């Protein structure tokens, strides 16, 4: 949980309630979360000019896992699909056990799942 902008001490381990998949959203059970340079920049407050976050919130911008539920209007994904995702930059949440995000940021993994962040789960350019 990112409690404030700053160094690593700004992060805390907390229990968070499990969200629901709202209209147009996908809820995923996380198997692995990535730690990227953007995550450090967000934590340090270097992205505030672009996106001001309502703190505290669950940090993390990238993950892989399995779809647990889909909200109304989601037709491209179903429960059980393996996915790789970049979460909504205004909400973050990849470090939570089950974050939800709008479907445009999710991609289905097409290769057999043999590791949490399978190279076959590529983000299309």
C-alpha positions in Angstrom: 0.0 0.0 0.0 1.4 3.4 -1.0 0.6 5.6 2.0 2.3 8.8 0.8 4.9 9.9 -1.7 8.5 9.2 -0.7 11.1 6.5 -0.3 10.5 2.8 0.3 9.2 3.6 3.8 6.1 5.1 2.1 5.0 1.5 1.4 3.1 -0.6 4.0 1.8 -4.1 3.9 -2.0 -4.0 4.7 -5.1 -6.2 4.1 -7.5 -4.7 1.6 -11.1 -5.7 0.8 -11.6 -7.8 -2.4 -13.1 -5.6 -5.1 -15.9 -6.6 -7.5 -15.8 -6.5 -11.3 -17.9 -3.4 -12.2 -19.3 -2.7 -15.6 -16.6 -2.9 -18.2 -14.0 -4.3 -15.8 -12.1 -7.5 -15.3 -11.2 -8.9 -11.9 -8.1 -11.0 -11.8 -6.4 -13.4 -9.3 -2.7 -12.2 -9.4 0.0 -14.8 -9.9 2.9 -12.4 -10.3 3.3 -8.6 -10.3 6.1 -6.7 -12.0 8.2 -4.0 -10.5 9.2 -1.4 -13.0 10.9 2.0 -13.1 7.5 3.7 -13.4 6.6 2.1 -10.0 9.5 3.8 -8.3 8.7 7.1 -10.0 5.1 7.0 -8.9 6.1 6.1 -5.3 8.6 9.0 -5.2 5.9 11.4 -6.5 7.7 12.1 -9.8 4.5 11.5 -11.8 2.3 13.9 -9.8 2.2 16.4 -12.6 0.7 13.8 -14.9 -1.5 11.8 -12.6 -2.3 12.8 -9.0 -3.3 9.7 -7.0 -5.7 9.6 -4.1 -3.5 8.1 -1.4 -3.4 5.6 0.2 -3.8 3.1 -2.5 -2.5 -0.3 -3.6 0.6 0.2 -5.8 1.8 -1.7 -8.8 1.2 -1.2 -12.5 1.8 -4.6 -14.1 0.7 -8.2 -13.4 -0.1 -11.6 -14.7 -2.8 -14.0 -13.4 -6.1 -15.6 -14.1 -9.5 -13.9 -14.7 -11.8 -14.5 -11.7 -14.8 -12.4 -12.8 -15.9 -10.0 -15.5 -18.3 -7.1 -15.3 -21.2 -6.3 -17.5 -20.3 -5.5 -21.0 -17.0 -7.5 -21.0 -17.1 -10.1 -23.8 -13.5 -10.6 -24.7 -12.5 -12.3 -21.5 -14.1 -15.0 -19.3 -13.3 -16.6 -15.9 -10.3 -18.8 -16.2 -8.5 -16.9 -18.9 -4.8 -16.4 -18.3 -3.9 -12.7 -18.8 -1.1 -10.2 -18.6 -2.1 -6.6 -17.7 -1.0 -3.1 -17.2 -3.5 -1.6 -14.7 -5.2 1.7 -15.0 -2.6 4.4 -14.1 -5.0 6.4 -12.1 -6.0 3.5 -9.9 -2.9 1.2 -9.9 -3.4 -2.0 -7.7 -1.3 -4.7 -9.3 0.2 -5.6 -5.9 -3.3 -6.6 -4.6 -4.4 -10.2 -4.6 -7.4 -9.4 -6.9 -7.3 -6.0 -8.6 -9.9 -4.9 -11.1 -9.2 -2.7 -14.1 -10.9 -1.6 -17.4 -10.6 -4.3 -20.0 -8.6 -2.2 -22.5 -5.4 -2.8 -20.5 -5.7 -6.6 -20.4 -4.2 -9.1 -22.9 -4.8 -12.9 -23.0 -1.8 -15.2 -22.8 -1.7 -17.5 -25.8 1.1 -19.8 -24.8 1.2 -22.6 -22.1 1.7 -21.1 -18.6 4.9 -22.4 -17.2 6.0 -19.4 -15.2 4.3 -16.4 -13.6 5.4 -13.8 -16.1 5.6 -16.0 -19.3 7.4 -14.3 -22.2 4.6 -15.5 -24.4 2.3 -13.1 -22.7 3.6 -10.2 -24.7 2.2 -6.7 -24.6 1.3 -6.0 -28.3 3.1 -2.9 -29.6 
